[in-house]
Amino acid sequence: LHRDVWGHRFDRGTNLIDVYVGYVRRKLAAAGCAARIETVRGVGYRYVPADEAAEDRNDG
């Protein structure tokens, strides 16, 4: 993502992606959007569309 968006190599020591994912999460919540972005430990992030997120809430 970092290379494709900003055009340079990603320094794993920075939390730049974490910060921007946090911004997007807050914007989704503020808009009342049921979709979410999950953290997948050791991998990165996963976008969960609203319909799948609703199914998860109904199953739990």
MDTraj code that builds the backbone (N, CA, C; nanometers):
import mdtraj as md
import numpy as np

residues = "LEU HIS ARG ASP VAL TRP GLY HIS ARG PHE ASP ARG GLY THR ASN LEU ILE ASP VAL TYR VAL GLY TYR VAL ARG ARG LYS LEU ALA ALA ALA GLY CYS ALA ALA ARG ILE GLU THR VAL ARG GLY VAL GLY TYR ARG TYR VAL PRO ALA ASP GLU ALA ALA GLU ASP ARG ASN ASP GLY".split()
xyz = np.array([
    [0.0837, -0.1193, 0.0000],
    [0.0000, 0.0000, 0.0000],
    [0.0878, 0.1252, 0.0000],
    [0.1840, 0.1260, 0.0875],
    [0.2701, 0.2439, 0.1000],
    [0.3403, 0.2752, -0.0313],
    [0.3965, 0.1745, -0.0940],
    [0.4678, 0.1951, -0.2204],
    [0.3718, 0.2417, -0.3290],
    [0.2547, 0.1795, -0.3361],
    [0.1590, 0.2131, -0.4414],
    [0.0975, 0.3518, -0.4228],
    [0.0766, 0.3924, -0.2991],
    [0.0140, 0.5220, -0.2737],
    [0.1158, 0.6352, -0.2747],
    [0.2251, 0.6179, -0.2011],
    [0.3215, 0.7265, -0.1866],
    [0.4437, 0.7124, -0.2768],
    [0.4580, 0.5971, -0.3426],
    [0.5636, 0.5804, -0.4413],
    [0.7030, 0.5560, -0.3869],
    [0.7144, 0.5180, -0.2619],
    [0.8468, 0.4852, -0.2104],
    [0.8389, 0.3697, -0.1124],
    [0.9542, 0.3192, -0.0795],
    [0.9634, 0.2024, 0.0073],
    [0.9141, 0.2321, 0.1482],
    [0.8475, 0.1373, 0.2075],
    [0.7893, 0.1528, 0.3406],
    [0.8903, 0.1182, 0.4488],
    [0.9036, 0.2054, 0.5461],
    [0.9882, 0.1804, 0.6624],
    [0.9010, 0.1147, 0.7692],
    [0.9260, -0.0104, 0.7988],
    [0.8429, -0.0838, 0.8956],
    [0.8479, -0.0235, 1.0359],
    [0.9428, 0.0630, 1.0606],
    [0.9543, 0.1257, 1.1914],
    [0.8576, 0.2411, 1.2119],
    [0.7877, 0.2810, 1.1083],
    [0.6943, 0.3923, 1.1191],
    [0.5519, 0.3411, 1.1395],
    [0.4689, 0.4240, 1.1986],
    [0.3289, 0.3862, 1.2188],
    [0.2367, 0.4642, 1.1252],
    [0.2893, 0.5108, 1.0151],
    [0.2131, 0.5927, 0.9209],
    [0.0850, 0.5232, 0.8743],
    [0.0952, 0.3985, 0.8360],
    [-0.0231, 0.3258, 0.7891],
    [-0.1237, 0.3105, 0.9035],
    [-0.0762, 0.2789, 1.0231],
    [-0.1652, 0.2648, 1.1388],
    [-0.2438, 0.3933, 1.1634],
    [-0.1758, 0.5057, 1.1532],
    [-0.2403, 0.6352, 1.1750],
    [-0.3510, 0.6581, 1.0723],
    [-0.3214, 0.6335, 0.9460],
    [-0.4216, 0.6568, 0.8420],
    [-0.5365, 0.5570, 0.8482],
    [-0.5082, 0.4341, 0.8862],
    [-0.6163, 0.3370, 0.9048],
    [-0.7069, 0.3847, 1.0187],
    [-0.6484, 0.4392, 1.1229],
    [-0.7277, 0.4955, 1.2326],
    [-0.8174, 0.6086, 1.1855],
    [-0.7643, 0.6964, 1.0996],
    [-0.8456, 0.8051, 1.0436],
    [-0.9649, 0.7493, 0.9665],
    [-0.9387, 0.6490, 0.8840],
    [-1.0460, 0.5900, 0.8029],
    [-1.1490, 0.5222, 0.8929],
    [-1.1032, 0.4513, 0.9951],
    [-1.1967, 0.3871, 1.0887],
    [-1.2879, 0.4906, 1.1542],
    [-1.2308, 0.6017, 1.1994],
    [-1.3117, 0.7063, 1.2633],
    [-1.4107, 0.7675, 1.1649],
    [-1.3690, 0.7867, 1.0415],
    [-1.4594, 0.8430, 0.9410],
    [-1.5737, 0.7470, 0.9106],
    [-1.5442, 0.6184, 0.9018],
    [-1.6499, 0.5193, 0.8802],
    [-1.7502, 0.5226, 0.9954],
    [-1.6996, 0.5262, 1.1174],
    [-1.7873, 0.5284, 1.2350],
    [-1.8705, 0.6563, 1.2394],
    [-1.8086, 0.7699, 1.2113],
    [-1.8801, 0.8977, 1.2150],
    [-1.9908, 0.9036, 1.1104],
    [-1.9697, 0.8334, 0.9997],
    [-2.0692, 0.8314, 0.8927],
    [-2.1781, 0.7274, 0.9189],
    [-2.1634, 0.6523, 1.0278],
    [-2.2614, 0.5492, 1.0595],
    [-2.2497, 0.4272, 0.9701],
    [-2.1353, 0.4115, 0.9097],
    [-2.1116, 0.3006, 0.8173],
    [-2.0878, 0.1716, 0.8954],
    [-2.1544, 0.0653, 0.8557],
    [-2.1391, -0.0631, 0.9243],
    [-2.0120, -0.1363, 0.8822],
    [-1.9538, -0.0977, 0.7696],
    [-1.8290, -0.1610, 0.7255],
    [-1.7191, -0.1282, 0.8255],
    [-1.6187, -0.2144, 0.8302],
    [-1.5089, -0.1881, 0.9232],
    [-1.3768, -0.2371, 0.8654],
    [-1.2700, -0.1935, 0.9280],
    [-1.1358, -0.2379, 0.8917],
    [-1.0811, -0.3127, 1.0126],
    [-1.0521, -0.4401, 0.9930],
    [-0.9991, -0.5229, 1.1009],
    [-0.8478, -0.5306, 1.0908],
    [-0.7837, -0.5393, 1.2053],
    [-0.6404, -0.5647, 1.2095],
    [-0.6200, -0.7152, 1.2079],
    [-0.5374, -0.7620, 1.1167],
    [-0.5024, -0.9039, 1.1091],
    [-0.3572, -0.9137, 1.1537],
    [-0.3389, -0.9584, 1.2743],
    [-0.2056, -0.9602, 1.3350],
    [-0.1055, -1.0380, 1.2498],
    [0.0082, -0.9762, 1.2267],
    [0.1142, -1.0386, 1.1492],
    [0.0948, -1.0304, 0.9989],
    [-0.0200, -0.9759, 0.9556],
    [-0.0507, -0.9685, 0.8128],
    [-0.0740, -0.8247, 0.7693],
    [-0.1645, -0.7560, 0.8374],
    [-0.1988, -0.6190, 0.7992],
    [-0.3422, -0.5874, 0.8358],
    [-0.4190, -0.5475, 0.7369],
    [-0.5569, -0.5063, 0.7601],
    [-0.6494, -0.5775, 0.6641],
    [-0.7756, -0.5850, 0.7049],
    [-0.8784, -0.6486, 0.6225],
    [-1.0022, -0.5611, 0.6249],
    [-1.0524, -0.5266, 0.5073],
    [-1.1766, -0.4507, 0.4957],
    [-1.2931, -0.5481, 0.5054],
    [-1.3877, -0.5188, 0.5927],
    [-1.5063, -0.6022, 0.6095],
    [-1.6260, -0.5205, 0.5626],
    [-1.6856, -0.5581, 0.4490],
    [-1.8010, -0.4842, 0.3976],
    [-1.9175, -0.4862, 0.4965],
    [-2.0065, -0.3910, 0.4832],
    [-2.1185, -0.3751, 0.5764],
    [-2.2024, -0.5017, 0.5884],
    [-2.2304, -0.5683, 0.4772],
    [-2.3155, -0.6876, 0.4848],
    [-2.2475, -0.8004, 0.5624],
    [-2.1184, -0.8161, 0.5462],
    [-2.0446, -0.9187, 0.6207],
    [-2.0343, -0.8808, 0.7685],
    [-2.0142, -0.7528, 0.7960],
    [-2.0064, -0.7065, 0.9348],
    [-2.1395, -0.7311, 1.0056],
    [-2.2503, -0.7090, 0.9350],
    [-2.3830, -0.7325, 0.9930],
    [-2.4031, -0.8807, 1.0220],
    [-2.3566, -0.9673, 0.9320],
    [-2.3665, -1.1118, 0.9545],
    [-2.2879, -1.1519, 1.0787],
    [-2.1682, -1.0944, 1.0951],
    [-2.0854, -1.1245, 1.2123],
    [-2.1568, -1.0845, 1.3406],
    [-2.2226, -0.9687, 1.3398],
    [-2.2945, -0.9227, 1.4592],
    [-2.4123, -1.0144, 1.4898],
    [-2.4796, -1.0629, 1.3866],
    [-2.5955, -1.1500, 1.4068],
    [-2.5554, -1.2895, 1.4533],
    [-2.4358, -1.3343, 1.4142],
    [-2.3882, -1.4670, 1.4543],
    [-2.3355, -1.4684, 1.5973],
    [-2.2883, -1.3525, 1.6441],
    [-2.2200, -1.3463, 1.7725],
    [-2.3094, -1.3320, 1.8858],
])
top = md.Topology()
chain = top.add_chain()
for i, resn in enumerate(residues, 1):
    res = top.add_residue(resn, chain, resSeq=i)
    for name in ("N", "CA", "C"):
        top.add_atom(name, md.element.get_by_symbol(name[0]), res)
traj = md.Trajectory(xyz[None], top)
